[in-house]
Amino acid sequence: MQSTTIHIVGGGIAGLTTALALSRHGFAVTLFEQSGQFGEVGAGITIGPNAARVLVALGLEEKLLAHTWTPRHGGILHCQTGERRSYGLLGDNYVSRFGAPFWHIHRADLLQVLVDAVRAAPGVELRLDHQLAGLTQTDQQVSCTFSNGATATSEILIACDGIKSRTRETVFPGTPATFTGYVAWRGLVDMDSLPGLKIDPDFAVYAGPGKMFARYTVRRRALMNYVAMATRADWREEGWSVRSEVAEVMADFGDWHEDVQRIIRATPAQRCFKWALHVREPLAHWVAGRVALLGDAAHPMAPFLGLGAGIGIEDAMVLARACAMSEDWRTALQRYQTARVAHAAQAQRESAKQGLHLLNAKPQPDQGTGQDKRLYNDDTLGLYAYDATTVPL
């Protein structure tokens, strides 16, 4: 199916990785992105071995190493005393165990590496300023209309248009988001404004009743990235780039450990954002005719396992492999769907479950005895061992 016309809607991490993976497998593709440029967006994200091995396979390791940091240790700390509830060595253990690294990286840095690679990839065309307005499909093609008046037709449409996916609402209507009752704030702080701050463990989660604060460094330890979560029933905006006041975060965490307070207070006003955490039930199908969902459009998930970007990166490689080994688009999309739906649904459910444990809304994994505060993670769930480059299709 090398001559199949493939269009991608959405130029985030999942969409760009999909375009690159398809190009690496010999396909021509056109990607439509609603923004006018790829800019400084987001904050820190986690790239586990499951996603890192895909990025390495796509030839991006050298470029990424200029921006990534592998945490040497991680742990869960008491919200007020800072006492260790759990502590473990990370670092190069991931490479020896899984054959791929664990990285923290600024989302904008990963995005730029992907953009540069896609622009240099053969057969890929990027069209900016194209916000999807609607789509229809027949037995022969998918037709898209965009808010700028443009139209485009293709044989396959890959929807990577995010958690508010217009494509998903069109082909799988009636799958609304449910507000979890939690609001998250994210911030970026210059390390120069935190002199003497002890960063041990490198990746820390402060956990308390109904709240949590996670922090780790990005940009080769030049910036401290954090996510703070608390109960908030009166604000439900799902977008994750809504500006917030630093004082609002402090109002919820003013009695937490001094390091937590110090990081929050040092947050520049322009780097403080908030969003309401929503979840969606996993879909049983991602493919509707010639349209396939991918990334957050297919499986938006809570952030408690740091899997959102990584599962989308896995999707991209599996889709490209399915297309390369199939004689027709129907077989390719079916192979992709069969390989991915159950796996992504597991990640969605376990991430939501982890959040309940971290926020102490349900008993800890030790059934409340207080003897084991380690909590389960991507490693113990087997999610880091997933290999999108070789999984049977």
C-alpha positions as CSV (number, residue, x, y, z in Angstrom):
1,M,0.0,0.0,0.0
2,Q,2.9,2.3,-0.6
3,S,0.9,4.5,-3.0
4,T,-1.9,5.0,-0.5
5,T,-2.6,8.7,0.3
6,I,-2.2,9.3,4.0
7,H,-3.2,12.5,5.8
8,I,-2.5,13.2,9.5
9,V,-4.5,15.8,11.5
10,G,-2.6,17.2,14.5
11,G,1.1,18.2,14.8
12,G,1.8,17.4,18.4
13,I,4.2,14.7,19.6
14,A,2.0,11.8,18.4
15,G,1.3,13.3,15.0
16,L,4.9,14.3,14.3
17,T,6.1,10.9,15.4
18,T,3.5,9.2,13.2
19,A,4.6,11.2,10.2
20,L,8.3,10.4,10.8
21,A,7.6,6.7,11.4
22,L,5.6,6.4,8.2
23,S,8.3,8.2,6.2
24,R,10.9,5.9,7.6
25,H,8.8,3.0,6.4
26,G,8.6,4.5,2.9
27,F,5.3,6.3,2.9
28,A,4.4,9.8,1.7
29,V,2.3,11.7,4.2
30,T,0.7,15.2,4.6
31,L,0.3,16.6,8.1
32,F,-2.1,19.4,9.0
33,E,-1.5,21.4,12.1
34,Q,-3.9,24.1,13.4
35,S,-1.2,26.4,14.7
36,G,0.8,28.8,12.6
37,Q,4.1,27.6,14.0
38,F,5.6,25.0,16.3
39,G,6.6,27.0,19.4
40,E,7.5,26.9,23.1
41,V,4.7,24.9,24.5
42,G,4.1,22.8,27.6
43,A,6.5,21.8,30.3
44,G,8.3,18.7,31.3
45,I,7.3,15.2,30.2
46,T,8.5,11.7,30.9
47,I,9.8,9.4,28.2
48,G,10.0,5.9,29.5
49,P,11.9,3.0,27.9
50,N,8.8,2.0,26.0
51,A,8.8,5.3,24.2
52,A,12.5,5.9,24.1
53,R,13.2,2.8,22.2
54,V,10.9,4.0,19.4
55,L,12.6,7.4,19.3
56,V,16.0,5.7,19.1
57,A,14.7,3.4,16.3
58,L,13.7,6.5,14.4
59,G,17.3,7.8,14.6
60,L,16.6,10.6,17.1
61,E,18.8,9.5,20.0
62,E,21.8,11.8,19.3
63,K,19.7,14.9,18.9
64,L,17.6,14.1,22.0
65,L,20.6,13.5,24.3
66,A,21.4,17.3,24.0
67,H,18.1,18.0,25.9
68,T,17.3,15.0,28.1
69,W,18.1,14.1,31.7
70,T,17.9,10.6,33.2
71,P,17.0,10.8,36.9
72,R,19.4,9.0,39.1
73,H,16.9,8.2,41.8
74,G,13.2,8.6,42.5
75,G,11.0,8.5,45.5
76,I,7.7,9.4,47.3
77,L,8.1,11.9,50.2
78,H,5.8,12.9,53.0
79,C,4.0,16.1,52.1
80,Q,5.0,18.1,55.2
81,T,8.1,16.4,56.7
82,G,9.8,15.3,53.4
83,E,10.3,11.9,55.0
84,R,11.0,9.2,52.4
85,R,8.1,6.8,51.9
86,S,9.9,5.1,49.1
87,Y,13.3,5.5,47.4
88,G,15.0,3.7,44.5
89,L,17.9,4.0,42.1
90,L,17.0,4.7,38.5
91,G,19.7,6.0,36.1
92,D,21.3,3.5,33.8
93,N,19.4,0.6,35.3
94,Y,16.7,1.2,32.7
95,V,19.1,0.6,29.8
96,S,20.4,-2.6,31.3
97,R,16.9,-3.9,32.1
98,F,14.9,-2.7,29.2
99,G,17.4,-1.9,26.5
100,A,16.4,1.7,26.3
101,P,16.8,4.8,28.5
102,F,14.4,6.8,30.7
103,W,14.3,10.5,30.0
104,H,12.9,13.7,31.4
105,I,12.7,16.4,28.7
106,H,10.9,19.7,28.0
107,R,8.0,19.1,25.7
108,A,9.1,21.9,23.5
109,D,12.6,20.4,23.1
110,L,11.1,17.0,22.1
111,L,8.7,18.8,19.7
112,Q,11.6,20.7,18.0
113,V,13.7,17.6,17.5
114,L,10.6,15.9,15.9
115,V,9.8,18.9,13.7
116,D,13.4,19.1,12.5
117,A,13.4,15.4,11.7
118,V,10.0,15.5,9.9
119,R,11.0,18.5,7.8
120,A,14.1,16.6,6.7
121,A,12.2,13.3,6.1
122,P,11.4,12.4,2.5
123,G,7.8,12.4,1.4
124,V,6.5,14.5,4.3
125,E,4.6,17.7,3.8
126,L,3.7,20.0,6.7
127,R,0.7,22.4,6.3
128,L,0.4,24.9,9.2
129,D,-2.7,27.1,9.9
130,H,-5.0,24.2,9.1
131,Q,-7.6,23.7,11.9
132,L,-9.9,20.9,11.2
133,A,-13.5,22.1,10.8
134,G,-15.2,18.9,9.7
135,L,-14.8,15.6,7.8
136,T,-16.8,13.1,5.8
137,Q,-15.9,9.8,4.2
138,T,-17.2,7.5,1.5
139,D,-16.1,4.1,0.4
140,Q,-13.4,5.7,-1.7
141,Q,-11.9,8.6,0.4
142,V,-11.9,10.8,3.4
143,S,-12.6,14.5,2.9
144,C,-11.6,17.2,5.4
145,T,-12.5,20.9,5.5
146,F,-10.4,23.4,7.5
147,S,-11.3,26.7,9.1
148,N,-9.1,28.6,6.6
149,G,-11.4,27.4,3.8
150,A,-9.0,24.7,2.5
151,T,-10.1,21.1,1.7
152,A,-8.2,17.9,1.3
153,T,-9.0,14.3,0.4
154,S,-7.1,11.1,1.3
155,E,-7.5,7.4,1.4
156,I,-6.6,7.2,5.1
157,L,-6.9,9.8,7.8
158,I,-4.9,9.5,11.0
159,A,-6.4,11.6,13.8
160,C,-3.8,12.9,16.2
161,D,-5.8,16.0,17.2
162,G,-5.6,15.5,20.9
163,I,-7.8,15.2,24.0
164,K,-10.5,17.5,22.5
165,S,-10.4,15.7,19.2
166,R,-12.9,16.9,16.7
167,T,-12.3,13.7,14.7
168,R,-13.2,11.5,17.6
169,E,-16.4,13.4,18.3
170,T,-17.3,13.0,14.6
171,V,-16.6,9.3,14.1
172,F,-17.3,8.1,17.8
173,P,-19.8,10.6,19.1
174,G,-21.1,10.4,22.7
175,T,-17.8,9.7,24.4
176,P,-17.6,12.8,26.7
177,A,-14.9,13.5,29.3
178,T,-15.7,13.1,33.0
179,F,-14.2,15.6,35.5
180,T,-12.2,13.8,38.1
181,G,-12.6,16.5,40.8
182,Y,-8.9,17.4,40.6
183,V,-7.2,20.4,39.3
184,A,-3.5,20.4,38.3
185,W,-1.1,23.2,38.1
186,R,2.2,23.0,36.3
187,G,5.1,25.3,36.5
188,L,8.7,25.9,35.4
189,V,11.3,27.5,37.7
190,D,14.8,28.5,36.8
191,M,17.2,26.6,39.0
192,D,19.3,29.8,39.4
193,S,16.4,31.1,41.5
194,L,16.6,28.0,43.8
195,P,20.1,28.2,45.2
196,G,21.1,25.4,47.6
197,L,17.9,23.4,46.9
198,K,18.7,19.7,47.5
199,I,17.5,17.7,44.6
200,D,17.4,14.2,46.1
201,P,15.7,12.2,44.8
202,D,16.0,13.6,41.3
203,F,12.3,12.6,40.7
204,A,10.2,13.2,43.7
205,V,6.5,13.0,44.5
206,Y,5.2,14.6,47.7
207,A,2.0,12.9,48.6
208,G,-0.7,14.0,51.1
209,P,-4.4,13.6,51.7
210,G,-6.2,14.6,48.5
211,K,-3.1,16.4,47.1
212,M,0.2,15.7,45.5
213,F,3.3,17.6,44.2
214,A,5.7,16.0,41.7
215,R,8.9,17.7,40.6
216,Y,11.9,16.9,38.4
217,T,14.4,18.9,36.3
218,V,14.5,19.4,32.5
219,R,16.8,21.2,30.0
220,R,19.8,19.5,31.5
221,R,18.8,20.6,35.0
222,A,18.4,24.2,34.1
223,L,14.7,24.2,34.9
224,M,12.7,22.7,37.7
225,N,9.4,21.3,36.4
226,Y,6.5,20.6,38.7
227,V,2.9,19.4,38.7
228,A,0.7,20.1,41.7
229,M,-2.8,18.5,42.1
230,A,-5.6,19.2,44.5
231,T,-9.4,18.9,44.8
232,R,-11.3,21.7,43.1
233,A,-14.9,21.3,42.2
234,D,-15.5,24.9,41.0
235,W,-13.2,24.9,37.9
236,R,-13.4,22.5,35.1
237,E,-11.6,23.9,32.1
238,E,-9.9,20.9,30.3
239,G,-7.3,22.9,28.4
240,W,-3.8,22.6,29.9
241,S,-2.4,26.0,28.8
242,V,-4.7,28.2,30.9
243,R,-2.8,30.8,32.9
244,S,-3.0,30.6,36.7
245,E,-1.8,32.7,39.6
246,V,1.1,31.5,41.7
247,A,-0.8,32.6,44.8
248,E,-3.6,30.2,43.9
249,V,-1.2,27.3,44.0
250,M,0.3,28.5,47.3
251,A,-3.2,28.7,48.8
252,D,-3.4,24.9,48.5
253,F,0.2,24.0,49.4
254,G,1.1,26.7,51.9
255,D,1.5,24.2,54.7
256,W,3.5,21.7,52.8
257,H,7.2,20.9,53.0
258,E,9.4,24.0,52.7
259,D,11.0,22.8,49.5
260,V,7.5,22.6,47.9
261,Q,6.6,26.1,49.0
262,R,10.0,27.4,47.8
263,I,9.6,26.0,44.3
264,I,6.0,27.3,44.0
265,R,6.9,30.8,45.2
266,A,9.8,31.0,42.7
267,T,7.5,30.3,39.7
268,P,7.5,33.2,37.2
269,A,3.9,34.4,36.6
270,Q,4.1,33.6,32.9
271,R,5.1,30.0,33.6
272,C,2.2,29.0,35.9
273,F,-0.7,27.1,34.2
274,K,-3.6,25.0,35.4
275,W,-6.1,22.5,34.0
276,A,-8.9,20.3,35.3
277,L,-8.2,16.6,35.1
278,H,-10.7,14.7,33.0
279,V,-10.9,11.0,32.1
280,R,-12.6,9.2,29.3
281,E,-13.6,5.5,29.3
282,P,-11.4,3.5,26.9
283,L,-12.8,3.0,23.4
284,A,-13.4,-0.5,22.1
285,H,-12.5,0.6,18.6
286,W,-10.2,3.3,17.2
287,V,-11.0,2.7,13.5
288,A,-14.1,3.9,11.7
289,G,-13.9,3.2,8.0
290,R,-10.9,5.0,6.6
291,V,-10.3,7.0,9.8
292,A,-8.0,5.9,12.7
293,L,-7.5,7.6,16.1
294,L,-4.0,7.8,17.6
295,G,-2.5,9.4,20.7
296,D,-4.7,11.4,23.0
297,A,-7.5,11.3,20.5
298,A,-7.7,7.6,21.0
299,H,-6.7,7.2,24.7
300,P,-6.5,10.4,26.8
301,M,-5.3,9.4,30.2
302,A,-4.7,10.8,33.6
303,P,-1.0,11.9,34.1
304,F,-0.2,9.8,37.2
305,L,2.0,7.4,35.4
306,G,3.5,9.9,32.9
307,L,2.4,7.7,30.0
308,G,0.4,10.1,27.8
309,A,3.1,11.0,25.3
310,G,4.8,7.6,25.5
311,I,1.7,5.6,24.5
312,G,1.1,7.9,21.6
313,I,4.7,7.4,20.4
314,E,4.1,3.6,20.6
315,D,1.0,4.1,18.5
316,A,3.0,5.8,15.8
317,M,5.5,3.0,15.4
318,V,2.9,0.2,15.4
319,L,0.8,2.1,12.8
320,A,3.7,2.6,10.5
321,R,4.7,-1.1,10.8
322,A,1.2,-2.2,10.2
323,C,1.0,-0.1,7.0
324,A,4.4,-1.4,5.8
325,M,3.4,-5.1,6.2
326,S,-0.1,-4.9,4.8
327,E,-1.3,-5.0,1.2
328,D,-4.3,-2.8,1.7
329,W,-5.4,0.0,4.1
330,R,-8.2,-2.1,5.7
331,T,-5.8,-4.8,6.9
332,A,-3.3,-2.2,8.0
333,L,-5.8,-0.3,10.2
334,Q,-7.2,-3.5,11.6
335,R,-3.7,-4.7,12.6
336,Y,-3.0,-1.4,14.3
337,Q,-6.3,-1.4,16.2
338,T,-5.9,-5.1,17.3
339,A,-2.4,-4.5,18.5
340,R,-3.1,-1.3,20.5
341,V,-6.5,-1.0,22.0
342,A,-6.2,-3.4,24.9
343,H,-2.7,-2.2,25.7
344,A,-3.6,1.4,25.8
345,A,-6.8,0.7,27.8
346,Q,-4.6,-1.0,30.4
347,A,-2.4,2.1,30.6
348,Q,-5.5,4.4,30.9
349,R,-7.0,2.4,33.7
350,E,-3.8,1.9,35.7
351,S,-2.9,5.5,35.4
352,A,-6.3,6.5,36.9
353,K,-5.9,3.9,39.6
354,Q,-2.4,5.2,40.5
355,G,-3.8,8.7,40.9
356,L,-6.3,7.5,43.5
357,H,-3.5,5.9,45.5
358,L,-1.2,8.8,45.3
359,L,-3.9,11.2,46.3
360,N,-4.9,8.9,49.2
361,A,-8.5,8.6,47.9
362,K,-8.3,4.9,48.3
363,P,-6.2,2.5,50.4
364,Q,-2.5,2.1,49.5
365,P,-1.4,-1.1,47.7
366,D,-0.6,-2.5,51.2
367,Q,-4.4,-2.4,51.9
368,G,-3.9,0.4,54.5
369,T,-1.5,-1.3,56.8
370,G,1.1,1.4,56.4
371,Q,4.0,-1.0,55.8
372,D,4.5,-0.5,52.1
373,K,4.4,2.9,50.5
374,R,6.2,2.1,47.2
375,L,3.1,2.1,45.0
376,Y,3.1,0.3,41.7
377,N,4.5,2.0,38.6
378,D,5.1,1.5,34.8
379,D,7.9,-0.9,35.6
380,T,6.0,-3.2,37.9
381,L,3.0,-3.1,35.5
382,G,5.1,-4.3,32.6
383,L,4.5,-1.2,30.6
384,Y,8.1,-0.3,30.1
385,A,8.9,-3.7,28.6
386,Y,6.5,-3.1,25.7
387,D,8.4,-2.9,22.4
388,A,6.4,-1.2,19.6
389,T,9.2,-2.0,17.2
390,T,8.7,-5.8,17.4
391,V,5.3,-6.5,18.9
392,P,3.5,-9.0,16.8
393,L,1.0,-7.6,14.3
